Amino acid sequence: MNNNTVVEKIVDYIETHINEDLSLDKIAKALNYSKFYIARIFTEETKCTVYKYIQGRRLTLAAQKLVETEQPIVEIAYEAHYDSQQAFTLAFKQLYECTPNIYRKNGVFYPKQSKICKMGSFNGYSFMYYLAGGKLAA
């Protein structure tokens, strides 16, 4: 199995279980690989750690909820697997460069970490496609 296929399996598992507690151990066990192999392959192929990808996806989904719902920020924080609104706000601000409250007031959703949906190579060059706004984008 090539590395791209392994990464696609990892991404599919993460996306299917994004609202659950996710750990490298849990992903490795579900996919029958060692956690060290998963961590190495994912980072080599995506230039992003598994943890950062999960965090980015959860914060992106939280950003969407901020704009599209009136759900309290503290609830969104807990759904994104943060222990407190303060921890969520700090992580959100690092990614989106504004607080969740300001982001909500701006009212425009833009994904910072889209789902990796296809990987491949051509003439020695690797590529990844990301799903952004329901359309395939390079």
Chimera marker file (.cmm) of the C-alpha trace (Angstrom):
<marker_set name="trace">
<marker id="1" x="0.000" y="0.000" z="0.000" r="1" g="1" b="0" radius="0.5"/>
<marker id="2" x="1.477" y="3.367" z="-0.955" r="1" g="1" b="0" radius="0.5"/>
<marker id="3" x="1.833" y="6.274" z="1.452" r="1" g="1" b="0" radius="0.5"/>
<marker id="4" x="-0.951" y="8.302" z="-0.176" r="1" g="1" b="0" radius="0.5"/>
<marker id="5" x="-3.438" y="5.493" z="0.399" r="1" g="1" b="0" radius="0.5"/>
<marker id="6" x="-2.389" y="5.257" z="4.050" r="1" g="1" b="0" radius="0.5"/>
<marker id="7" x="-2.834" y="9.015" z="4.498" r="1" g="1" b="0" radius="0.5"/>
<marker id="8" x="-6.257" y="8.857" z="2.840" r="1" g="1" b="0" radius="0.5"/>
<marker id="9" x="-7.271" y="6.092" z="5.269" r="1" g="1" b="0" radius="0.5"/>
<marker id="10" x="-6.046" y="8.189" z="8.208" r="1" g="1" b="0" radius="0.5"/>
<marker id="11" x="-7.949" y="11.258" z="6.976" r="1" g="1" b="0" radius="0.5"/>
<marker id="12" x="-11.113" y="9.220" z="6.391" r="1" g="1" b="0" radius="0.5"/>
<marker id="13" x="-10.923" y="7.820" z="9.913" r="1" g="1" b="0" radius="0.5"/>
<marker id="14" x="-10.354" y="11.269" z="11.417" r="1" g="1" b="0" radius="0.5"/>
<marker id="15" x="-13.228" y="12.814" z="9.460" r="1" g="1" b="0" radius="0.5"/>
<marker id="16" x="-15.601" y="9.999" z="10.415" r="1" g="1" b="0" radius="0.5"/>
<marker id="17" x="-14.683" y="10.279" z="14.109" r="1" g="1" b="0" radius="0.5"/>
<marker id="18" x="-13.933" y="14.031" z="14.371" r="1" g="1" b="0" radius="0.5"/>
<marker id="19" x="-16.529" y="14.524" z="17.125" r="1" g="1" b="0" radius="0.5"/>
<marker id="20" x="-15.086" y="11.716" z="19.245" r="1" g="1" b="0" radius="0.5"/>
<marker id="21" x="-11.963" y="11.587" z="21.388" r="1" g="1" b="0" radius="0.5"/>
<marker id="22" x="-9.156" y="10.979" z="18.918" r="1" g="1" b="0" radius="0.5"/>
<marker id="23" x="-5.621" y="9.939" z="19.696" r="1" g="1" b="0" radius="0.5"/>
<marker id="24" x="-2.774" y="8.523" z="17.682" r="1" g="1" b="0" radius="0.5"/>
<marker id="25" x="-3.180" y="5.260" z="19.611" r="1" g="1" b="0" radius="0.5"/>
<marker id="26" x="-6.878" y="5.024" z="18.740" r="1" g="1" b="0" radius="0.5"/>
<marker id="27" x="-6.291" y="5.784" z="15.053" r="1" g="1" b="0" radius="0.5"/>
<marker id="28" x="-3.410" y="3.304" z="14.859" r="1" g="1" b="0" radius="0.5"/>
<marker id="29" x="-5.438" y="0.553" z="16.496" r="1" g="1" b="0" radius="0.5"/>
<marker id="30" x="-8.419" y="1.131" z="14.193" r="1" g="1" b="0" radius="0.5"/>
<marker id="31" x="-6.253" y="1.062" z="11.061" r="1" g="1" b="0" radius="0.5"/>
<marker id="32" x="-3.908" y="-1.735" z="12.208" r="1" g="1" b="0" radius="0.5"/>
<marker id="33" x="-0.709" y="0.304" z="11.953" r="1" g="1" b="0" radius="0.5"/>
<marker id="34" x="1.731" y="1.395" z="14.617" r="1" g="1" b="0" radius="0.5"/>
<marker id="35" x="1.251" y="4.915" z="15.932" r="1" g="1" b="0" radius="0.5"/>
<marker id="36" x="4.851" y="5.696" z="14.974" r="1" g="1" b="0" radius="0.5"/>
<marker id="37" x="4.231" y="4.642" z="11.369" r="1" g="1" b="0" radius="0.5"/>
<marker id="38" x="1.031" y="6.696" z="11.171" r="1" g="1" b="0" radius="0.5"/>
<marker id="39" x="2.709" y="9.763" z="12.664" r="1" g="1" b="0" radius="0.5"/>
<marker id="40" x="5.713" y="9.484" z="10.338" r="1" g="1" b="0" radius="0.5"/>
<marker id="41" x="3.797" y="8.839" z="7.099" r="1" g="1" b="0" radius="0.5"/>
<marker id="42" x="1.152" y="11.492" z="7.776" r="1" g="1" b="0" radius="0.5"/>
<marker id="43" x="3.745" y="14.156" z="8.602" r="1" g="1" b="0" radius="0.5"/>
<marker id="44" x="5.981" y="13.241" z="5.648" r="1" g="1" b="0" radius="0.5"/>
<marker id="45" x="3.131" y="13.371" z="3.152" r="1" g="1" b="0" radius="0.5"/>
<marker id="46" x="1.127" y="16.338" z="4.464" r="1" g="1" b="0" radius="0.5"/>
<marker id="47" x="3.826" y="18.413" z="6.210" r="1" g="1" b="0" radius="0.5"/>
<marker id="48" x="1.410" y="18.529" z="9.159" r="1" g="1" b="0" radius="0.5"/>
<marker id="49" x="1.182" y="16.385" z="12.285" r="1" g="1" b="0" radius="0.5"/>
<marker id="50" x="-1.899" y="14.276" z="12.932" r="1" g="1" b="0" radius="0.5"/>
<marker id="51" x="-2.606" y="16.349" z="16.052" r="1" g="1" b="0" radius="0.5"/>
<marker id="52" x="-2.375" y="19.663" z="14.157" r="1" g="1" b="0" radius="0.5"/>
<marker id="53" x="-4.644" y="18.335" z="11.408" r="1" g="1" b="0" radius="0.5"/>
<marker id="54" x="-7.275" y="17.234" z="13.947" r="1" g="1" b="0" radius="0.5"/>
<marker id="55" x="-7.011" y="20.539" z="15.811" r="1" g="1" b="0" radius="0.5"/>
<marker id="56" x="-7.279" y="22.531" z="12.575" r="1" g="1" b="0" radius="0.5"/>
<marker id="57" x="-10.301" y="20.559" z="11.388" r="1" g="1" b="0" radius="0.5"/>
<marker id="58" x="-12.070" y="20.953" z="14.740" r="1" g="1" b="0" radius="0.5"/>
<marker id="59" x="-11.387" y="24.680" z="14.830" r="1" g="1" b="0" radius="0.5"/>
<marker id="60" x="-12.605" y="25.031" z="11.240" r="1" g="1" b="0" radius="0.5"/>
<marker id="61" x="-15.839" y="23.211" z="12.087" r="1" g="1" b="0" radius="0.5"/>
<marker id="62" x="-16.172" y="25.436" z="15.161" r="1" g="1" b="0" radius="0.5"/>
<marker id="63" x="-15.707" y="28.534" z="12.985" r="1" g="1" b="0" radius="0.5"/>
<marker id="64" x="-18.519" y="27.330" z="10.756" r="1" g="1" b="0" radius="0.5"/>
<marker id="65" x="-20.796" y="26.877" z="13.786" r="1" g="1" b="0" radius="0.5"/>
<marker id="66" x="-19.916" y="30.369" z="15.024" r="1" g="1" b="0" radius="0.5"/>
<marker id="67" x="-21.174" y="31.891" z="11.779" r="1" g="1" b="0" radius="0.5"/>
<marker id="68" x="-24.077" y="29.571" z="10.992" r="1" g="1" b="0" radius="0.5"/>
<marker id="69" x="-25.592" y="29.098" z="14.462" r="1" g="1" b="0" radius="0.5"/>
<marker id="70" x="-26.321" y="31.060" z="17.602" r="1" g="1" b="0" radius="0.5"/>
<marker id="71" x="-24.939" y="28.263" z="19.753" r="1" g="1" b="0" radius="0.5"/>
<marker id="72" x="-23.039" y="29.620" z="22.788" r="1" g="1" b="0" radius="0.5"/>
<marker id="73" x="-19.274" y="29.781" z="22.311" r="1" g="1" b="0" radius="0.5"/>
<marker id="74" x="-18.681" y="27.674" z="25.414" r="1" g="1" b="0" radius="0.5"/>
<marker id="75" x="-20.748" y="24.823" z="23.900" r="1" g="1" b="0" radius="0.5"/>
<marker id="76" x="-18.858" y="25.072" z="20.624" r="1" g="1" b="0" radius="0.5"/>
<marker id="77" x="-15.601" y="24.964" z="22.607" r="1" g="1" b="0" radius="0.5"/>
<marker id="78" x="-16.597" y="21.752" z="24.388" r="1" g="1" b="0" radius="0.5"/>
<marker id="79" x="-17.803" y="20.164" z="21.140" r="1" g="1" b="0" radius="0.5"/>
<marker id="80" x="-14.391" y="20.975" z="19.644" r="1" g="1" b="0" radius="0.5"/>
<marker id="81" x="-12.851" y="19.026" z="22.555" r="1" g="1" b="0" radius="0.5"/>
<marker id="82" x="-11.482" y="21.965" z="24.536" r="1" g="1" b="0" radius="0.5"/>
<marker id="83" x="-11.637" y="21.824" z="28.325" r="1" g="1" b="0" radius="0.5"/>
<marker id="84" x="-12.522" y="25.497" z="28.656" r="1" g="1" b="0" radius="0.5"/>
<marker id="85" x="-13.674" y="28.461" z="26.630" r="1" g="1" b="0" radius="0.5"/>
<marker id="86" x="-10.364" y="30.161" z="27.430" r="1" g="1" b="0" radius="0.5"/>
<marker id="87" x="-8.318" y="27.307" z="25.918" r="1" g="1" b="0" radius="0.5"/>
<marker id="88" x="-10.594" y="27.294" z="22.868" r="1" g="1" b="0" radius="0.5"/>
<marker id="89" x="-10.308" y="31.069" z="22.445" r="1" g="1" b="0" radius="0.5"/>
<marker id="90" x="-6.504" y="30.904" z="22.603" r="1" g="1" b="0" radius="0.5"/>
<marker id="91" x="-6.305" y="28.124" z="19.982" r="1" g="1" b="0" radius="0.5"/>
<marker id="92" x="-8.947" y="29.786" z="17.789" r="1" g="1" b="0" radius="0.5"/>
<marker id="93" x="-7.122" y="33.113" z="17.908" r="1" g="1" b="0" radius="0.5"/>
<marker id="94" x="-3.836" y="31.455" z="16.897" r="1" g="1" b="0" radius="0.5"/>
<marker id="95" x="-5.468" y="29.972" z="13.801" r="1" g="1" b="0" radius="0.5"/>
<marker id="96" x="-7.963" y="32.686" z="12.828" r="1" g="1" b="0" radius="0.5"/>
<marker id="97" x="-6.135" y="35.746" z="14.215" r="1" g="1" b="0" radius="0.5"/>
<marker id="98" x="-9.238" y="36.978" z="16.039" r="1" g="1" b="0" radius="0.5"/>
<marker id="99" x="-11.383" y="35.839" z="18.937" r="1" g="1" b="0" radius="0.5"/>
<marker id="100" x="-14.405" y="33.589" z="18.359" r="1" g="1" b="0" radius="0.5"/>
<marker id="101" x="-16.684" y="36.474" z="19.369" r="1" g="1" b="0" radius="0.5"/>
<marker id="102" x="-15.228" y="38.827" z="16.746" r="1" g="1" b="0" radius="0.5"/>
<marker id="103" x="-15.266" y="36.048" z="14.140" r="1" g="1" b="0" radius="0.5"/>
<marker id="104" x="-18.961" y="35.481" z="14.821" r="1" g="1" b="0" radius="0.5"/>
<marker id="105" x="-19.704" y="39.215" z="14.542" r="1" g="1" b="0" radius="0.5"/>
<marker id="106" x="-17.923" y="39.356" z="11.161" r="1" g="1" b="0" radius="0.5"/>
<marker id="107" x="-20.357" y="36.691" z="9.949" r="1" g="1" b="0" radius="0.5"/>
<marker id="108" x="-18.202" y="35.239" z="7.178" r="1" g="1" b="0" radius="0.5"/>
<marker id="109" x="-17.002" y="31.634" z="7.324" r="1" g="1" b="0" radius="0.5"/>
<marker id="110" x="-13.707" y="30.749" z="5.707" r="1" g="1" b="0" radius="0.5"/>
<marker id="111" x="-12.088" y="27.372" z="6.360" r="1" g="1" b="0" radius="0.5"/>
<marker id="112" x="-8.498" y="27.402" z="7.579" r="1" g="1" b="0" radius="0.5"/>
<marker id="113" x="-8.042" y="23.604" z="7.555" r="1" g="1" b="0" radius="0.5"/>
<marker id="114" x="-10.054" y="21.949" z="4.830" r="1" g="1" b="0" radius="0.5"/>
<marker id="115" x="-10.330" y="18.188" z="4.548" r="1" g="1" b="0" radius="0.5"/>
<marker id="116" x="-7.544" y="16.521" z="2.606" r="1" g="1" b="0" radius="0.5"/>
<marker id="117" x="-9.510" y="14.530" z="0.067" r="1" g="1" b="0" radius="0.5"/>
<marker id="118" x="-7.070" y="13.331" z="-2.589" r="1" g="1" b="0" radius="0.5"/>
<marker id="119" x="-3.346" y="12.853" z="-2.869" r="1" g="1" b="0" radius="0.5"/>
<marker id="120" x="-1.174" y="11.765" z="-5.752" r="1" g="1" b="0" radius="0.5"/>
<marker id="121" x="1.935" y="12.438" z="-7.788" r="1" g="1" b="0" radius="0.5"/>
<marker id="122" x="2.734" y="13.330" z="-11.361" r="1" g="1" b="0" radius="0.5"/>
<marker id="123" x="6.184" y="13.476" z="-12.969" r="1" g="1" b="0" radius="0.5"/>
<marker id="124" x="7.806" y="13.252" z="-9.553" r="1" g="1" b="0" radius="0.5"/>
<marker id="125" x="5.715" y="16.037" z="-8.009" r="1" g="1" b="0" radius="0.5"/>
<marker id="126" x="3.337" y="15.298" z="-5.151" r="1" g="1" b="0" radius="0.5"/>
<marker id="127" x="-0.012" y="17.028" z="-4.821" r="1" g="1" b="0" radius="0.5"/>
<marker id="128" x="-2.965" y="17.167" z="-2.451" r="1" g="1" b="0" radius="0.5"/>
<marker id="129" x="-6.492" y="18.363" z="-3.056" r="1" g="1" b="0" radius="0.5"/>
<marker id="130" x="-8.532" y="19.942" z="-0.312" r="1" g="1" b="0" radius="0.5"/>
<marker id="131" x="-12.295" y="20.062" z="-0.055" r="1" g="1" b="0" radius="0.5"/>
<marker id="132" x="-13.278" y="23.710" z="0.354" r="1" g="1" b="0" radius="0.5"/>
<marker id="133" x="-16.866" y="24.887" z="0.395" r="1" g="1" b="0" radius="0.5"/>
<marker id="134" x="-18.142" y="21.651" z="-1.110" r="1" g="1" b="0" radius="0.5"/>
<marker id="135" x="-15.940" y="21.920" z="-4.209" r="1" g="1" b="0" radius="0.5"/>
<marker id="136" x="-12.641" y="20.304" z="-5.029" r="1" g="1" b="0" radius="0.5"/>
<marker id="137" x="-9.854" y="22.873" z="-4.787" r="1" g="1" b="0" radius="0.5"/>
<marker id="138" x="-6.112" y="22.445" z="-5.322" r="1" g="1" b="0" radius="0.5"/>
<link id1="1" id2="2" r="1" g="1" b="0" radius="0.2"/>
<link id1="2" id2="3" r="1" g="1" b="0" radius="0.2"/>
<link id1="3" id2="4" r="1" g="1" b="0" radius="0.2"/>
<link id1="4" id2="5" r="1" g="1" b="0" radius="0.2"/>
<link id1="5" id2="6" r="1" g="1" b="0" radius="0.2"/>
<link id1="6" id2="7" r="1" g="1" b="0" radius="0.2"/>
<link id1="7" id2="8" r="1" g="1" b="0" radius="0.2"/>
<link id1="8" id2="9" r="1" g="1" b="0" radius="0.2"/>
<link id1="9" id2="10" r="1" g="1" b="0" radius="0.2"/>
<link id1="10" id2="11" r="1" g="1" b="0" radius="0.2"/>
<link id1="11" id2="12" r="1" g="1" b="0" radius="0.2"/>
<link id1="12" id2="13" r="1" g="1" b="0" radius="0.2"/>
<link id1="13" id2="14" r="1" g="1" b="0" radius="0.2"/>
<link id1="14" id2="15" r="1" g="1" b="0" radius="0.2"/>
<link id1="15" id2="16" r="1" g="1" b="0" radius="0.2"/>
<link id1="16" id2="17" r="1" g="1" b="0" radius="0.2"/>
<link id1="17" id2="18" r="1" g="1" b="0" radius="0.2"/>
<link id1="18" id2="19" r="1" g="1" b="0" radius="0.2"/>
<link id1="19" id2="20" r="1" g="1" b="0" radius="0.2"/>
<link id1="20" id2="21" r="1" g="1" b="0" radius="0.2"/>
<link id1="21" id2="22" r="1" g="1" b="0" radius="0.2"/>
<link id1="22" id2="23" r="1" g="1" b="0" radius="0.2"/>
<link id1="23" id2="24" r="1" g="1" b="0" radius="0.2"/>
<link id1="24" id2="25" r="1" g="1" b="0" radius="0.2"/>
<link id1="25" id2="26" r="1" g="1" b="0" radius="0.2"/>
<link id1="26" id2="27" r="1" g="1" b="0" radius="0.2"/>
<link id1="27" id2="28" r="1" g="1" b="0" radius="0.2"/>
<link id1="28" id2="29" r="1" g="1" b="0" radius="0.2"/>
<link id1="29" id2="30" r="1" g="1" b="0" radius="0.2"/>
<link id1="30" id2="31" r="1" g="1" b="0" radius="0.2"/>
<link id1="31" id2="32" r="1" g="1" b="0" radius="0.2"/>
<link id1="32" id2="33" r="1" g="1" b="0" radius="0.2"/>
<link id1="33" id2="34" r="1" g="1" b="0" radius="0.2"/>
<link id1="34" id2="35" r="1" g="1" b="0" radius="0.2"/>
<link id1="35" id2="36" r="1" g="1" b="0" radius="0.2"/>
<link id1="36" id2="37" r="1" g="1" b="0" radius="0.2"/>
<link id1="37" id2="38" r="1" g="1" b="0" radius="0.2"/>
<link id1="38" id2="39" r="1" g="1" b="0" radius="0.2"/>
<link id1="39" id2="40" r="1" g="1" b="0" radius="0.2"/>
<link id1="40" id2="41" r="1" g="1" b="0" radius="0.2"/>
<link id1="41" id2="42" r="1" g="1" b="0" radius="0.2"/>
<link id1="42" id2="43" r="1" g="1" b="0" radius="0.2"/>
<link id1="43" id2="44" r="1" g="1" b="0" radius="0.2"/>
<link id1="44" id2="45" r="1" g="1" b="0" radius="0.2"/>
<link id1="45" id2="46" r="1" g="1" b="0" radius="0.2"/>
<link id1="46" id2="47" r="1" g="1" b="0" radius="0.2"/>
<link id1="47" id2="48" r="1" g="1" b="0" radius="0.2"/>
<link id1="48" id2="49" r="1" g="1" b="0" radius="0.2"/>
<link id1="49" id2="50" r="1" g="1" b="0" radius="0.2"/>
<link id1="50" id2="51" r="1" g="1" b="0" radius="0.2"/>
<link id1="51" id2="52" r="1" g="1" b="0" radius="0.2"/>
<link id1="52" id2="53" r="1" g="1" b="0" radius="0.2"/>
<link id1="53" id2="54" r="1" g="1" b="0" radius="0.2"/>
<link id1="54" id2="55" r="1" g="1" b="0" radius="0.2"/>
<link id1="55" id2="56" r="1" g="1" b="0" radius="0.2"/>
<link id1="56" id2="57" r="1" g="1" b="0" radius="0.2"/>
<link id1="57" id2="58" r="1" g="1" b="0" radius="0.2"/>
<link id1="58" id2="59" r="1" g="1" b="0" radius="0.2"/>
<link id1="59" id2="60" r="1" g="1" b="0" radius="0.2"/>
<link id1="60" id2="61" r="1" g="1" b="0" radius="0.2"/>
<link id1="61" id2="62" r="1" g="1" b="0" radius="0.2"/>
<link id1="62" id2="63" r="1" g="1" b="0" radius="0.2"/>
<link id1="63" id2="64" r="1" g="1" b="0" radius="0.2"/>
<link id1="64" id2="65" r="1" g="1" b="0" radius="0.2"/>
<link id1="65" id2="66" r="1" g="1" b="0" radius="0.2"/>
<link id1="66" id2="67" r="1" g="1" b="0" radius="0.2"/>
<link id1="67" id2="68" r="1" g="1" b="0" radius="0.2"/>
<link id1="68" id2="69" r="1" g="1" b="0" radius="0.2"/>
<link id1="69" id2="70" r="1" g="1" b="0" radius="0.2"/>
<link id1="70" id2="71" r="1" g="1" b="0" radius="0.2"/>
<link id1="71" id2="72" r="1" g="1" b="0" radius="0.2"/>
<link id1="72" id2="73" r="1" g="1" b="0" radius="0.2"/>
<link id1="73" id2="74" r="1" g="1" b="0" radius="0.2"/>
<link id1="74" id2="75" r="1" g="1" b="0" radius="0.2"/>
<link id1="75" id2="76" r="1" g="1" b="0" radius="0.2"/>
<link id1="76" id2="77" r="1" g="1" b="0" radius="0.2"/>
<link id1="77" id2="78" r="1" g="1" b="0" radius="0.2"/>
<link id1="78" id2="79" r="1" g="1" b="0" radius="0.2"/>
<link id1="79" id2="80" r="1" g="1" b="0" radius="0.2"/>
<link id1="80" id2="81" r="1" g="1" b="0" radius="0.2"/>
<link id1="81" id2="82" r="1" g="1" b="0" radius="0.2"/>
<link id1="82" id2="83" r="1" g="1" b="0" radius="0.2"/>
<link id1="83" id2="84" r="1" g="1" b="0" radius="0.2"/>
<link id1="84" id2="85" r="1" g="1" b="0" radius="0.2"/>
<link id1="85" id2="86" r="1" g="1" b="0" radius="0.2"/>
<link id1="86" id2="87" r="1" g="1" b="0" radius="0.2"/>
<link id1="87" id2="88" r="1" g="1" b="0" radius="0.2"/>
<link id1="88" id2="89" r="1" g="1" b="0" radius="0.2"/>
<link id1="89" id2="90" r="1" g="1" b="0" radius="0.2"/>
<link id1="90" id2="91" r="1" g="1" b="0" radius="0.2"/>
<link id1="91" id2="92" r="1" g="1" b="0" radius="0.2"/>
<link id1="92" id2="93" r="1" g="1" b="0" radius="0.2"/>
<link id1="93" id2="94" r="1" g="1" b="0" radius="0.2"/>
<link id1="94" id2="95" r="1" g="1" b="0" radius="0.2"/>
<link id1="95" id2="96" r="1" g="1" b="0" radius="0.2"/>
<link id1="96" id2="97" r="1" g="1" b="0" radius="0.2"/>
<link id1="97" id2="98" r="1" g="1" b="0" radius="0.2"/>
<link id1="98" id2="99" r="1" g="1" b="0" radius="0.2"/>
<link id1="99" id2="100" r="1" g="1" b="0" radius="0.2"/>
<link id1="100" id2="101" r="1" g="1" b="0" radius="0.2"/>
<link id1="101" id2="102" r="1" g="1" b="0" radius="0.2"/>
<link id1="102" id2="103" r="1" g="1" b="0" radius="0.2"/>
<link id1="103" id2="104" r="1" g="1" b="0" radius="0.2"/>
<link id1="104" id2="105" r="1" g="1" b="0" radius="0.2"/>
<link id1="105" id2="106" r="1" g="1" b="0" radius="0.2"/>
<link id1="106" id2="107" r="1" g="1" b="0" radius="0.2"/>
<link id1="107" id2="108" r="1" g="1" b="0" radius="0.2"/>
<link id1="108" id2="109" r="1" g="1" b="0" radius="0.2"/>
<link id1="109" id2="110" r="1" g="1" b="0" radius="0.2"/>
<link id1="110" id2="111" r="1" g="1" b="0" radius="0.2"/>
<link id1="111" id2="112" r="1" g="1" b="0" radius="0.2"/>
<link id1="112" id2="113" r="1" g="1" b="0" radius="0.2"/>
<link id1="113" id2="114" r="1" g="1" b="0" radius="0.2"/>
<link id1="114" id2="115" r="1" g="1" b="0" radius="0.2"/>
<link id1="115" id2="116" r="1" g="1" b="0" radius="0.2"/>
<link id1="116" id2="117" r="1" g="1" b="0" radius="0.2"/>
<link id1="117" id2="118" r="1" g="1" b="0" radius="0.2"/>
<link id1="118" id2="119" r="1" g="1" b="0" radius="0.2"/>
<link id1="119" id2="120" r="1" g="1" b="0" radius="0.2"/>
<link id1="120" id2="121" r="1" g="1" b="0" radius="0.2"/>
<link id1="121" id2="122" r="1" g="1" b="0" radius="0.2"/>
<link id1="122" id2="123" r="1" g="1" b="0" radius="0.2"/>
<link id1="123" id2="124" r="1" g="1" b="0" radius="0.2"/>
<link id1="124" id2="125" r="1" g="1" b="0" radius="0.2"/>
<link id1="125" id2="126" r="1" g="1" b="0" radius="0.2"/>
<link id1="126" id2="127" r="1" g="1" b="0" radius="0.2"/>
<link id1="127" id2="128" r="1" g="1" b="0" radius="0.2"/>
<link id1="128" id2="129" r="1" g="1" b="0" radius="0.2"/>
<link id1="129" id2="130" r="1" g="1" b="0" radius="0.2"/>
<link id1="130" id2="131" r="1" g="1" b="0" radius="0.2"/>
<link id1="131" id2="132" r="1" g="1" b="0" radius="0.2"/>
<link id1="132" id2="133" r="1" g="1" b="0" radius="0.2"/>
<link id1="133" id2="134" r="1" g="1" b="0" radius="0.2"/>
<link id1="134" id2="135" r="1" g="1" b="0" radius="0.2"/>
<link id1="135" id2="136" r="1" g="1" b="0" radius="0.2"/>
<link id1="136" id2="137" r="1" g="1" b="0" radius="0.2"/>
<link id1="137" id2="138" r="1" g="1" b="0" radius="0.2"/>
</marker_set>
